[in-house]
Amino acid sequence: QVQLVESGGGLVQPGGSLRLSCASSGSIAHIYDMGWYRQAPGKQRELVGAIISGGSTNYADSVKGRFTISRDNAKNTMYLQMNSLKPEDTAVYYCNADVLATTRARAAYWGQGTQVTVSS
């Protein structure tokens, strides 16, 4: 069994910063791509950005230059540094990981989400 747990969400003023973490645990042999998604009320879940196991990243146009994704493979943890936050960044943020388990089964896993609210 594999679990992903996000943390670090909260309330922040416009222009502020937050750092989200996504910790993976369980019977993990290898983690391939990891990604951050978000879902605002009344909207579809959208990709914020992703990072492959080698470290290359890509981002949605709406967050380029403001958000940075990184990962610590030794800790099976991914991070999302969010700077210059805007009210439109308000959403539940989810992490996703493509995981090879020790059973040799490969599947995509989701965390439970963490709320980010940008408001004055």
HELIX and SHEET records of a PDB file:
HELIX    1   1 PRO A   87  ASP A   89  5                                   3    
SHEET    1   A 4 VAL A   2  SER A   7  0                                        
SHEET    2   A 4 LEU A  18  GLY A  26 -1                                        
SHEET    3   A 4 THR A  77  MET A  82 -1                                        
SHEET    4   A 4 PHE A  67  ASP A  72 -1                                        
SHEET    1   B 6 GLY A  10  VAL A  12  0                                        
SHEET    2   B 6 THR A 114  VAL A 118  1                                        
SHEET    3   B 6 ALA A  91  ALA A 101 -1                                        
SHEET    4   B 6 ILE A  28  GLN A  39 -1                                        
SHEET    5   B 6 GLU A  46  ILE A  51 -1                                        
SHEET    6   B 6 THR A  57  TYR A  59 -1                                        
SHEET    1   C 4 GLY A  10  VAL A  12  0                                        
SHEET    2   C 4 THR A 114  VAL A 118  1                                        
SHEET    3   C 4 ALA A  91  ALA A 101 -1                                        
SHEET    4   C 4 ARG A 106  TRP A 110 -1                                        
END                                                                             
